[in-house]
């Protein structure tokens, strides 16, 4: 496996992502996957993959809105995606707000329910965590059903 391109500036343009995917399919007949970024990157790439009938041979992955990408997940044009779930983000904000309201200080390594252990930078007052919501055949209907 090797990187064939890293075109920046197309991730938030559905049309540019679509055109880039078509360009890469033409230039790389054995292309196996597209890792697209930005909410429009996977959607544009999936549109191109589906148009060329390459859903089974080219895997498209990346972050996107479940509502916008549902048809591509169901067709197989997008194999997998991910988002930062806004419902979990809201719960975390309330939890951290409660800690602060009690006069407590968030600590490095503390466990936040639903998120797990977090990294806390006391100097910058940043809390870092990684809990992405997968978007795939098994999760798409539920995510679209809750309005994501």
ABEGO torsion letter per residue (X at the ends): XBBABBBBGAAABAAAAAAAAAAAAAABAABABBBBBEAAAAAAAAAAAAAAGAAAABBBBEBBBAAAAAAAAAAGABABBBBBBAAAAAAAAAAAAAAAAAGBBBBBGBBBBGAEBBBBBAAAGBBBBBBBBBBBAAAAAAAAAAGX
